[in-house]
Amino acid sequence: MLRNCRRVYSIQGIDGVSHGKTKISGLESVSCKGHQAESVSGITAEDGHGTIIAPKIKEFEMVEPMKHEKGGFASNGKFAAGGTINDTLGKASVDSIEDEAWNLLRESIVFYCGNPIGTIAANDPSSSSILNYDQVFIRDFIPSGIAFLLKGEYDIVRSFILHTLQLQSWEKTMDCHSPGQGLMPASFKVRTVPLDGDESATEDVLDPDFGEAAIGRVAPVDSGLWWIILLRAYGKCSGDLSVQERFDVQTGIKMILKLCLADGFDMFPTLLVTDGSCMIDRRMGIHGHPLEIQALFYSALLCAREMLAPEDGSSDLIRALNNRVVALSFHIREYYWIDMRKLNEIYRYKTEEYSYDAVNKFNIYPDQIPPWLVEWMPSKGGYLIGNLQPAHMDFRFFSLGNLWSVVSSLATMDQSHAILDLIEAKWSELVADMPFKICYPAFEGQEWRITTGSDPKNTPWSYHNGGSWPTLLWQVS
């Protein structure tokens, strides 16, 4: 007979407050009792009785959100002296829009034990279908986190980084199979549950989803990469390097890197992933080596190299990291790049070349060049294609992958300028009145039915299929 089993691993912080992870009938979560949590413990060890003992390291303390001079988001109601009436009205309009945006962002903040820990994916009171949009997604918090960092509000980002790190080592199982240890969750939800033995008291628990409950059951490859990038951004913006120097954080970085740099069957330096394992988290024909994952991978490798503490145990990892950075950047710049010159070169490709010095290394057939590309490609400009596999090039323009390649310098200087030239030349298609198209063009007709499985959410020019995502604009700035 199966029994529901509840086991609590208590984690003692320096403040004497008990934290822990709770497992109830297969549901694993992090808990804090009495809404008094002020620290997040680091890597722990069991004492043989099922209790995790925290190491005696200095923990961070959650305090009231810092009030910086630039931290307020409300307009002061005063106009600057001088300038024209139009300047004044324009500034008032901008301030009003910015104030409204900050109000909406603050309304989406999620609290854990009385402290801000992230922002929910969507905050639409009129929607009757919540699904998992009321959870804090790793990837969705990144633009929010960058905004908070630029505002000087560092506490929520620090809390997010350390609490999601705690979730990294939790047990992750689907159909008796467990993925790699370094996997970060796609999202988590703060739940308030009754405290054991006292129905009048409650506790907050963090309930992570590593893909075992997600639509399509796909593990998030991008979560760990975004986490490393945000960790580096936090240190650069706040000047607080103590977080990245913590033993548990260093261990978390290494676990993610080991998972990404693990040996496999692939001949390419790019990461091989399934469909739906990143921002485009539904079936959209991006399985293989999608540009978005490669750009994030490259950026995470550079950030990790800056943060890893030099020690004997890290030498092999750092060597593998450096080798991968060189190979990955060459592969993307050389084989993913497309412009009018490269397009004409592909038209002249010979196929079925068996040799070490073949020009058409991936056996790309010229007939697969789509008709829309010939008309769409400007004479000045170019971009990085969406995917590259044997005998397959995905010629769609993916905004996040291209923009992040510019931001991270994965693209060369000339390629970066060419990408921006293309965006400017094709502004009406990519930006128009509702920025920014997640990809271009959209799948339509029979191609949509075959590629998406007739997904009603990804109909042409909707959601991930050429839909508009204003959040992509922050990378353009």
N, C-alpha and C positions, 0 to 999 in steps of 0.2 A: 504494500500500500504506500502511495506517495503522500508525503506530508509537506505542508508549506513550512519553509524554514526561514527564519529571520536571524541573521548574524550581523553584529555590529562591530566594526573595527574602530575602536576609539583612537583619535589622534589628538594628542595634548599639545597645545600651543604654549608659548611662553606666558600668555595671559592666564593660563589655567583653565581656559574654556575648552570643553570637549567638542571635538569635531569627529566625523567618522564617515565611513561609507557603509551603506545598509543594503542588504540584498534580501528582497522579499519575493518569493516565488519567481525567481529568475529576473526580477527587476532590480538592477543595481543602481545605486545612487549615492550621492554625497550628502551628508546631513550636518546641520549645526543646531544645537539645542538652545532654546531660550532666546534666540535672535540676538546673541551677544558676541558673535564671532568677530574677532579682530585680527586674526592671523591665519595664514595658510601654511600648513607644515610642508616640509620638503620630503625627499625620498626617505622611506621608513623601512624598518625591519621588524619582523614578528618576534615575539618573545617566547613562542612555543605554546601559548595559550590562546592563540587567535587574536591577540591584541597587538596592534601596530604601535611601536614606540617611535616617536619623532626624534630626530637628531637634535642635539643642543646647538642649533644655529639661530642666529638672530632673525626673527621673522619680521615681515612688514606689518605695519599697523595701519588699519583703515581709520581714517579720520573724516571729519566733515569735509565735503568737497571744498578744495582750496579756493579762496576768493582772491583772484588776481585782479589787477587793475583792468586788464583786458578781458576778464572772465565773464563779465556781465553780458547778457544778450539783449537787454531791453534798450530801446532808444532813449537818450537823455532828454529828448523833447526840445533841444536847442539846435538852431541852425548856425552853421559857421558864418563868421563875418565875411563880408565881401562876396564876390561872385554874382552871377546873374540869377534872375528868378528861375529860369529853366534849370540852372545848376542846383539850386536849392530844392526845387520840386523833384528833380531827378534823384538827388541824394535821399530825400524823404521816401521816395518810392522804393529805392534799393534797401534802405534801412527797414522799411515795413516788410518787404519780402524776406529779408534776412531774419528779422525778428520772428516772423511767422514760421520760418523754417526751423529756427532753434526751438521754438515752442513745441512744434510737432515732434522734433527729435527728442526733447526732454520728456514728452508724454509717452514715448516708447521705451523709456529706461526701465529695466528690470532690476529689482532689488533682491538681494540674498542676505538674510540675517541683518537687514537694515541698511546695507551698503549697496551702492550701484555696482552691477556686475556685467551689464551689456544692454543691448537694445533688441527688441523683438523684430522679427523679419517684416511683419506688416501690422499696421494698426488701423484697421478699418471697422469701426463699430457697426456699419451698415451691412457687413458681409455675414451671411448665415453659414458659410462654409469655412471654418477656421483651419481644419486639417492640422498641419504643424507650423503654421505661420505665426503662432503665438510663442514660438521658441526663439532662443538666441542662436543664430547660425554664425559659425566662425567666419565664413566668407562675407556674409551680409554685414557683420559688425565692422569690417575693415574701413569702409568709408566713414562710418560713424566714429570709429576710433581715431582716424586721421583728423577729423573735424575737431574732436575733443583735444587732441594733442596741439593742434594749431591754435586752439582757444586757450591753451594753458591749463586745461583741466585733466591732469594726469592720473588721478586716483582711479577713475573708472577703467582706464586702459590697463593700469597695473593690476587691478583686481581681476579683470577679464583674463589677462595673461596667466596669472598664477592659479586661478581656479580651473581654467581649462587644462592647464598642465596636470593638475590632480587627476582629471578624468582620463588622461592618456593611458595610465597603467591599469585601468579597470579591466575586468574580464569582458571579452567581446566574443560572443559565440552565436553562430547561426547554423542550425541543422548539424550540430556537433562539430562544427569547424570554427577555428579561431584564426583571425588574421594576424599580421605581424604586430609586435609589441608597440612599435612607434606610432601606430595609427591614432590620429586625433579624431574626436567626434565631429560629425557634420553639424550637430546642434545639441542644445540641452534646454531643459525646461526646469524652472524653479517651482516645486510643488510644496504646499503647506499641508502637513499631515499631523494627526494626533500623536502626542508623545506617549511612549510606552508607559503604562501604569498610571497615567494621569490624563484623563480625557479632556480636562479643562485647559491643558497646555498643548502647544503645538511646536513643531520644528520645521524648518525649511530644509528641503532635500534637493539636490541637483540630480536630475534624471537625464543622462546622456543618450544620444542616439548615434551609433556608429554605422548606421545603414541597415541594421537588422529590422528596423520598423519603417524605414523610408519607403516611399513609393518606388517600386522597382528593385528594392533591396541592393542598392549600389553603395559601396564604401566610398567615402569622400577622399580622393587623392589630394585635392588642393588644400584641405584644412590645415595640415601640418606645415605646408609651404607658406600659407598666409600667416600662420602663427609665428614662424621665424621672422618673416618680413616685418610684422607689427612689433615684435620684440625689439628688433633693431631700430625701428622708427621711434619707439618709446625712449630708448636710450639716447638717441641723437637729439630728440626734441626736449626731453626733460633734463638731460645731463646726468640722470641717475643710472649709473652703470652697475649698481649693486644687485639689481634684479638679474641681469644676464650673467653675473659672476657667481650667483648662488649655485651650490652643488646640484640641487634638484633641477634647476633650469639647464645647467650644462649637460646633465644626464638626458633631459628631455630633447635637447637639440641633437645629441648623438644618436638617440633612438630613432628620430625621424630620418637622419642622414643614413644610418645603417639600413633602414627599410628601403630608402630610395636608391642607395648605391649597391644594393645586394646583387650578386652575380645571377644572371639568368641566361636564357637561350637567345636573347636579342643580340644582333650584330651592330645595332645602332646605339649611340650615346643618349638618345632621347628616351623618355619614360613611356613604356607601353601600358596603356590603360584601357578600361572598358568604356562603353558608351555611358554618358550620364554621370561621370565621376568628378565633375567640376561645376562651374556656374551653370552650364547647360546640363542640368541634372535629369534630363529625360532623353529618350531615344531620338537622336538627331544626326546620326551618321558620323559621329566624331570619334568612334573607337579607333584605337591604333596609337598614333603619336600626335595628338592635337596640339596646335601651336600654343593655346592658352596654358596648358600644363607645362610645356617646355619653357615658356617665358617665366612662369612662376618658379619653376625648378631652378633655372639659372639665377634668378634673383635671390632665392633662398640660399643657394650655395654661396653666393658672394656675401650675403649677410652673415651666414654661419661662420664663414672664414674670418670675418671681422670679430666675431664674438667668442669663438672657441678659445679656451685658455690653453696656452702651450704647456703640454705635459707629456711625459713618456707614453702614456696610454693613448694619446690622441694622434701620435705621429703618423700611424698607418692611415687613419681616417682622413687626416688633413692632406696626405699625399694623394689618396684616392679622390678627394674633393678637387684638388688642384688639377689633376689629370682630366677629370670629368668636365670641369669648367672650360678647359681648352678645347676638348673634343666636341662638346655640345655647341659652343659658340661657332666653331667652324662649320659644323653640320647644318645648323640653322641658317647661317649667313650664306652658305654656298648652295644648299639644295632647296631651301624653302622660298628663296627670293624669286619674284616674278615681276618683270617689267616688259616693255615692248621689245627690247632687245632679246631678253630671255624667251619671250613668247615665240619670236621668229626662230630662235635656236631650237626650241622644242618641235616646231613644225618640220625641221630638217633632221630630226632624230632618226638614227637607224635602230632597229629593234633586234632582239635575239642576239645580242653581243655577248659572247663568252670569252672574256679576257680580263686581266687585271687592270688594264688601262682603258676600259670601255668608257665612252663619253656618256652614253645613256645608262648610267649605273643601275637605275631602278626599273629598267625596261618599260618606260612610259610610252604608250602608244599615242601618236599625235592626234588620232581621231577622238581621243577623249577630251580634247580642248573644247569647252562649251561655246556655242555661238555667241552667247551674251558677252563673254569675256573680250572677244575681239572688238566689239563695238564699245564696250565699257572702259577698256584700258586707255588712260590718257597718254598722250605722247610724252608728257613730262610727269614723272612720278612712278611709283611702284609699291609693292607690299609683300608681306610674307604670307604664303598660302596657308590654308587651315590645317592641312594634314599631308603626310607623305608616307607611303608604304610601297612595297613592291607592286609595280604596275598600277599605281593609283596615286593621283594628286588631287586633293580637294581644293579647287580653285576659289572657293568662297572667301570673301573678306571677313575675318572675325575681328571685331573691334577691340575686345579686351586683349587678345593675344598680340595684336599689332601695337596698340598703345603701350602695353607693358613692356614690349620689346624695346620701345623708344625710351621709356622711363628707366629701365634697368641697363641700358646700353648693350643689350643682346644684339640689336641691330647696329651696324656700323654708323658712323656719322652721316655718310652719304645716303645710306638706306633710311635713316631716321628722317632726314630732310625730304627724301622721296615719298615716304609714307605720309608726311604732313602735306606735301604737295598734292598727293592723290586725294586726301580728305578734303582739301580746299577745292580741288577741281570737281569732286563729286559730292559737294556739300548738299545739293538738293536731294540726292538719293540717300546719303548717310545720316544727315542731320535734319534738314527740312524744318518743319514747324514743331516737331516733337522729337527732340534728340534722345538717345543716339541709337541707331540701329545696331543690334547686337551682332548681326551678321548680314551679309548681302551676297547674292539675292536670296529670296525665300524659296523653299521647296513648294512646288505647286503640282496639282493634278496627280497623275500616276506616280511621279517621283515622290511626292509627299506621302501618298498611301504606302508605298513600298518602304521608304526610309524611316518614317515615324510610326508605322503600324496604324495609320489613320488616327493619330492622336488628336482628339478634338481641342485640346488646349494649345497645340502647336499648329493650328491652321495657318495658311500663308499670311505673313506679315503680322503674326501674333506671337507673344511670349518669346520663346527661344528661336522661333522660325522667322527671323527678320523683324521681330518686335522692337519697340522703342524702349530704351532703358536710360533715363536721364542720369542715373547714378554713374554711368560711364564717363560723364563730362569732367569729373574731378581729375581724371588722368590727363585730359587735354591741357588743363591749366598748369 
